[in-house]
Amino acid sequence: MTTLPGSVVLVVGATGGLGREIARQLSAAGATLVLAGRDAARLEALGIPGTIVTGDLTDAPAVDALVARAVLANGGLDGVVNAAGVVAFGPARTLTDATLEELFTVNALAPIRLLRAATDSLAASAAAGREPFFVTLSGVVSESPTAGLAAYSASKAALAAFGQAAGRELRRSGIRVMDARPGHTETGLADHPISGVAPAFPAGLHPGDVAARIVAAIAAGERDLPSSAFAPPA
């Protein structure tokens, strides 16, 4: 079990459709938040109590600096939720190098760098008797790569693979890595792709429901949330 009241949690991508729901529910559970995104005004507009930090996930030094500021703000760090991501649509043969680089930098390299930067602080949390965690959101495409989303699927599959292996490494340090793989969720991300046009998706999961499942899993000490964990009740 993870005790959320009083824990310090960094939520990256806090202005996104899912990130803000996770942040709200963590705050309601008593966590002390550090809210991260690119736009300070949008972070402030959330109205969620917490420290605001900004950074560009495509810039490796900025990722390290973001974590450092989060740690400095509260004297430590007990958890990280990476809810940032970008999507691109279209046939694999039409994707430009710029699109490919942004997909893999934001969806795979940035969370890898976040975990690397946060490891020492999370290990210190474990040494102090808490139960630190790092949450990734690779989504259902990491389980079922999707035509028209080949590169996006690949970037998320890379993240899922990293999380599985890193989680095994970090258990000895008392750090829990959890990957969540919800199906299509109505976050608005598909309306703002970095390339291509979204197909007509069926109605997706509600962000509040997905966030509730993730926050419950954090509190319960779960390590893996496959797509089946988000299936609506029959």
C-alpha positions in Angstrom: 0.0 0.0 0.0 1.1 3.6 -0.7 0.1 6.3 1.6 -0.9 9.3 -0.5 -1.7 11.9 2.1 1.5 14.0 2.6 3.4 12.3 -0.3 5.1 14.6 -2.8 4.1 13.7 -6.4 5.3 15.2 -9.6 2.6 15.1 -12.4 4.2 15.7 -15.8 1.7 16.8 -18.5 -0.7 18.1 -15.8 -2.7 20.3 -18.3 -3.5 17.3 -20.5 -7.0 15.7 -20.5 -5.8 12.8 -18.4 -3.0 14.5 -16.5 -5.3 17.1 -15.0 -7.8 14.4 -13.8 -5.0 12.4 -12.2 -3.7 15.6 -10.5 -7.1 16.5 -9.2 -7.7 13.1 -7.8 -4.2 12.8 -6.2 -4.8 16.2 -4.6 -8.1 15.1 -3.3 -6.4 12.1 -1.8 -4.1 14.4 0.1 -0.9 14.3 -2.0 1.3 17.4 -2.2 1.7 18.1 -6.0 4.2 19.5 -8.3 2.5 20.3 -11.6 4.6 20.3 -14.7 3.9 21.4 -18.2 5.0 23.8 -20.9 2.7 26.7 -20.1 2.7 28.2 -16.6 -0.6 30.1 -17.2 -2.4 26.9 -18.2 -1.0 25.2 -15.1 -2.2 28.0 -12.9 -5.7 27.9 -14.5 -6.2 24.4 -13.4 -6.8 25.7 -9.9 -5.1 22.6 -8.3 -3.0 23.3 -5.3 0.7 22.7 -5.9 4.0 24.0 -7.1 4.2 24.9 -10.8 7.3 24.0 -12.8 7.7 24.3 -16.6 9.9 22.6 -19.0 10.2 21.3 -22.6 10.3 17.5 -22.7 12.1 17.6 -26.1 15.1 19.2 -24.3 17.1 16.6 -22.3 18.7 19.2 -19.9 15.3 20.7 -19.3 13.9 17.3 -18.1 16.7 17.0 -15.5 16.1 20.6 -14.4 12.4 20.0 -14.1 12.9 17.1 -11.7 15.5 19.1 -9.8 13.1 22.0 -9.3 10.4 19.6 -8.2 12.6 18.0 -5.6 13.8 21.4 -4.3 10.3 22.7 -3.9 9.4 20.2 -1.2 12.7 18.8 -0.1 12.1 15.4 -1.8 9.9 13.3 -4.1 7.8 10.3 -3.4 6.2 9.7 -6.8 6.1 10.7 -10.5 3.3 10.4 -12.9 4.2 11.0 -16.6 1.0 11.9 -18.4 2.6 13.8 -21.2 2.5 12.5 -24.8 2.0 13.4 -28.4 0.3 11.4 -31.3 0.6 11.3 -35.0 -1.7 9.7 -37.6 -1.2 8.4 -41.1 0.6 5.7 -43.1 4.1 4.9 -41.9 5.6 5.8 -45.3 4.3 9.4 -45.0 5.9 10.2 -41.6 8.6 12.8 -41.7 11.8 12.6 -39.7 10.7 15.6 -37.6 7.5 13.7 -36.7 9.3 10.5 -35.8 11.8 12.4 -33.7 9.1 14.2 -31.7 7.1 11.0 -31.2 10.0 9.1 -29.7 11.5 12.0 -27.8 8.3 12.9 -26.0 6.7 9.5 -25.7 9.8 7.3 -24.9 13.0 9.3 -24.3 11.4 11.9 -22.0 9.9 9.4 -19.5 13.2 7.5 -19.5 15.0 10.7 -18.7 12.5 11.6 -16.0 13.0 8.2 -14.3 16.8 8.6 -14.5 16.6 12.1 -13.0 14.2 11.1 -10.3 15.8 7.8 -9.2 18.0 9.1 -6.4 15.2 11.1 -4.8 12.8 8.2 -5.1 15.3 5.8 -3.6 15.8 8.3 -0.7 12.0 8.2 -0.2 12.1 4.4 0.0 15.0 4.6 2.5 12.9 6.9 4.6 10.2 4.2 4.8 7.8 5.5 2.2 6.7 3.6 -1.0 7.8 5.7 -4.0 6.4 5.1 -7.5 6.9 6.1 -11.1 3.9 5.8 -13.4 4.0 5.6 -17.2 1.0 5.6 -19.6 1.9 3.5 -22.6 -1.7 2.8 -23.5 -3.4 0.0 -25.4 -1.3 0.6 -28.5 1.7 -0.9 -26.7 -0.2 -4.1 -26.4 -1.9 -4.0 -29.8 0.1 -1.9 -32.4 -2.4 -0.2 -34.7 -2.3 0.5 -38.4 -2.3 4.2 -39.1 -0.5 4.7 -35.7 2.6 2.6 -36.4 5.2 5.0 -35.1 3.0 6.1 -32.2 2.5 2.5 -31.3 6.2 1.9 -31.5 7.1 4.8 -29.3 4.6 3.6 -26.7 5.8 0.0 -26.9 9.3 1.2 -26.3 8.1 3.0 -23.2 6.3 -0.2 -22.0 9.4 -2.3 -22.5 11.6 0.2 -20.7 9.2 0.3 -17.8 9.1 -3.5 -17.4 12.9 -3.8 -17.4 13.6 -0.7 -15.3 10.9 -1.8 -12.8 12.8 -5.1 -12.2 16.0 -3.2 -11.7 14.6 -0.7 -9.3 12.7 -3.1 -7.0 15.9 -3.5 -4.9 15.8 0.2 -4.3 12.2 0.1 -3.2 10.9 2.0 -6.2 7.8 0.8 -7.9 7.4 1.3 -11.7 3.8 1.0 -12.9 2.7 1.1 -16.5 -1.0 1.9 -17.4 -2.4 0.8 -20.7 -6.0 2.2 -21.0 -7.8 2.0 -24.3 -8.8 5.1 -26.3 -9.7 7.8 -23.8 -11.5 11.1 -24.5 -8.6 13.3 -23.5 -8.6 15.5 -26.6 -5.2 14.4 -27.6 -6.4 13.0 -30.9 -7.8 16.4 -31.8 -4.2 17.9 -31.7 -1.9 15.5 -33.5 1.6 16.6 -34.5 0.9 15.0 -37.9 -2.1 13.6 -39.9 -5.8 13.5 -39.1 -7.4 11.3 -36.5 -9.8 8.6 -37.9 -13.3 8.3 -36.5 -12.8 6.6 -33.2 -15.7 5.0 -31.3 -16.6 6.7 -28.0 -13.6 6.3 -25.6 -13.2 5.9 -21.9 -14.0 8.9 -19.6 -10.7 10.5 -18.3 -12.1 10.7 -14.8 -12.7 7.0 -14.7 -9.3 6.2 -16.1 -7.7 8.5 -13.6 -9.6 7.0 -10.7 -8.4 3.5 -11.7 -4.8 4.7 -11.9 -4.9 6.6 -8.6 -6.5 3.5 -6.9 -3.7 1.4 -8.3 -1.0 3.7 -7.0 -2.6 3.6 -3.5 -3.0 -0.2 -3.7 0.7 -0.8 -4.7 -0.1 -2.3 -8.1 2.6 -2.7 -10.7 0.8 -3.2 -13.9 -2.5 -2.0 -15.4 -3.2 -3.7 -18.7 -6.0 -2.5 -21.0 -8.3 -5.1 -19.4 -8.0 -3.3 -16.1 -9.9 -0.4 -17.6 -12.8 -2.4 -19.2 -16.1 -0.8 -18.3 -18.4 -3.1 -16.1 -20.6 -5.5 -18.1 
